Structure formats: C-alpha cells, structure tokens
Amino acid sequence: MKLNAQILAAFNEGFEAAKAGGVHDATAMIVSTRHENGEGVSARTVLLKAVNEQGFVFYTNTLSNKGRQLSTYPVACLVFPWLEIERQVIVEGRVEAVSDAEADAYFASRPRGSQIGAWASQQSSRLNQRADFEQAIEDTEARFGEGDVPRPPHWSGYRVIPNMVEFWYGRDHRLHDRHRWTLEQGEWLETLLYP
Ligand SMILES: Cc1cc2nc3c(=O)[nH]c(=O)nc-3n(C[C@H](O)[C@H](O)[C@H](O)COP(=O)(O)O)c2cc1C
C-alpha cells in the first residue's frame, strides 16, 4: 500500500527541519530485523537513499547478516533519531528487494571507491586480519582496471513498504506529541498516542 500524501509531506517536512536544525546526517536510520532463527532481533545504522510513496530504500550486501535475516523474515522497523530537533520517525513494514534496474542506477552513481568496496567486503563475514581486506581491495582494483565497476550480484537495495509510520515531536515538560499512522483495511488512519 502506498504512503498517502499527508504522511509523505510530514516525513519530508521533518527531514528538511532535521537538515536545517543541525542533524549530522538526516538520512541515517536504525534498521532492525529479525534473527533467522526467529529468537532475537538485530539493529544497525544505514543511510536512506530514496523515499517516495512506495517506501523507504537503503542499500547493502544481500549476504550480510541483515540481508540473510531479510530473506528469511522480510520485515523491518526503521528509526530516524533526529535528536538535535527533538524529533523521531518510526516506520514498520514489509521489505522487498528493489528492481535490478533501480539498484544498477544507484550503484553507478556511487564513488568508485565505494563500488570497489562493495566487491571487496564480504560484509558481516569473519575477517581474520585487516590485511586480508586490503588485499581484496587491491585485487578488485586490479580486476577492473580503468573500466566501469559493475554492481556485484550480492549488493542491492531493500524497500521498506510501511504499514505503520509514527511521528514523534518533542515538547516541553515531556508533553510530547505522537501521531501514529496505521494501515487499516487499505486505509491510512491517524491516531494520537499518549507520550
Ligand atoms: C552512519 C552509518 C551509515 C551506514 N550506512 C550503511 C549503509 O547504507 N549500508 C550498509 O550496508 N551499511 C551501512 N553502515 C554499516 C552498518 O551499520 C552495519 O555495520 C553493516 O551494514 C553490517 O550490518 P549487518 O552485519 O547487521 O548486516 C552504516 C554505518 C553507519 C555508522
């Protein structure tokens, strides 16, 4: 289900306020996912690379912990901690891989060093010593020479397609304001919550 215009506008307004209000990187968001054995959760920071009515997109190694967890449980929770402006946005939803064309286009826009790194890093796998990673980078540079670096097959994007979006606005004396949007039978409903 697509985000409605009001939710998207509220997110974009918050994002602009975060940038103007000194948030170091307003695209930084915590992504939590469920362990493959179902018995725990993991969380880590990633960067938001696209947002529109379809959802929230980030890019990563699909063989990483999060990638493997998402292939077993394609659900996630995102938190944007815009602390400097006393705001927070929380998103919950199901997760889908972006299309190859979308991932290719984004990968092609990345700096060459990041493209090389995407090939050289076996993200979340055990690294015996730092020198092994540096060697993998050198090998990757030699492999591609001066040519274009294609997107690795194990590197792509995930789109979180929300079924819940909550906007938290800090207020004096902890009388905060919470607006929670939930999808109910195909309709977005807004509810106020006690802080
Ligand atoms: C500010 C910041 C931004 C990050 N952005 C990304 C990102 O966009 N994609 C990514 O795969 N990892 C990113 N990372 C690294 C992740 O936090 C994490 O260490 C990595 O993705 C491995 O996570 P996993 O083992 O849970 O899969 C970022 C870390 C920080 C601190």
The ligand as an SDF file (V2000), in Angstrom:
LIG
                    3D

 31 33  0  0  0  0  0  0  0  0999 V2000
   26.3640    6.3140    9.7840 C   0  0  0  0  0  0  0  0  0  0  0  0
   26.3940    4.9140    9.2430 C   0  0  0  0  0  0  0  0  0  0  0  0
   25.8660    4.6530    7.9880 C   0  0  0  0  0  0  0  0  0  0  0  0
   25.8770    3.3660    7.4710 C   0  0  0  0  0  0  0  0  0  0  0  0
   25.2810    3.1190    6.2640 N   0  0  0  0  0  0  0  0  0  0  0  0
   25.2320    1.8540    5.7890 C   0  0  0  0  0  0  0  0  0  0  0  0
   24.5080    1.5640    4.5950 C   0  0  0  0  0  0  0  0  0  0  0  0
   23.8680    2.4500    3.9720 O   0  0  0  0  0  0  0  0  0  0  0  0
   24.5160    0.2760    4.1500 N   0  0  0  0  0  0  0  0  0  0  0  0
   25.1680   -0.7220    4.8220 C   0  0  0  0  0  0  0  0  0  0  0  0
   25.1480   -1.8710    4.3700 O   0  0  0  0  0  0  0  0  0  0  0  0
   25.8280   -0.4850    5.9740 N   0  0  0  0  0  0  0  0  0  0  0  0
   25.8740    0.7780    6.4720 C   0  0  0  0  0  0  0  0  0  0  0  0
   26.5090    1.0380    7.6580 N   0  0  0  0  0  0  0  0  0  0  0  0
   27.1470   -0.0920    8.3820 C   0  0  0  0  0  0  0  0  0  0  0  0
   26.0500   -0.8650    9.1610 C   0  0  0  0  0  0  0  0  0  0  0  0
   25.7090   -0.1670   10.3420 O   0  0  0  0  0  0  0  0  0  0  0  0
   26.4870   -2.3060    9.5190 C   0  0  0  0  0  0  0  0  0  0  0  0
   27.6890   -2.3050   10.2480 O   0  0  0  0  0  0  0  0  0  0  0  0
   26.6620   -3.1880    8.2840 C   0  0  0  0  0  0  0  0  0  0  0  0
   25.6710   -2.9300    7.3080 O   0  0  0  0  0  0  0  0  0  0  0  0
   26.6220   -4.6690    8.6670 C   0  0  0  0  0  0  0  0  0  0  0  0
   25.3860   -4.9280    9.2980 O   0  0  0  0  0  0  0  0  0  0  0  0
   24.8360   -6.4120    9.4900 P   0  0  0  0  0  0  0  0  0  0  0  0
   26.0240   -7.2750    9.9240 O   0  0  0  0  0  0  0  0  0  0  0  0
   23.8030   -6.2990   10.5740 O   0  0  0  0  0  0  0  0  0  0  0  0
   24.2590   -6.8690    8.1910 O   0  0  0  0  0  0  0  0  0  0  0  0
   26.4830    2.3120    8.2080 C   0  0  0  0  0  0  0  0  0  0  0  0
   27.0180    2.5780    9.4880 C   0  0  0  0  0  0  0  0  0  0  0  0
   26.9660    3.8550    9.9890 C   0  0  0  0  0  0  0  0  0  0  0  0
   27.5040    4.1060   11.3800 C   0  0  0  0  0  0  0  0  0  0  0  0
  1  2  1  0
  2  3  1  0
  2 30  2  0
  3  4  2  0
  4  5  1  0
  4 28  1  0
  5  6  2  0
  6  7  1  0
  6 13  1  0
  7  8  2  0
  7  9  1  0
  9 10  1  0
 10 11  2  0
 10 12  1  0
 12 13  2  0
 13 14  1  0
 14 15  1  0
 14 28  1  0
 15 16  1  0
 16 17  1  0
 16 18  1  0
 18 19  1  0
 18 20  1  0
 20 21  1  0
 20 22  1  0
 22 23  1  0
 23 24  1  0
 24 25  2  0
 24 26  1  0
 24 27  1  0
 28 29  2  0
 29 30  1  0
 30 31  1  0
M  END
$$$$
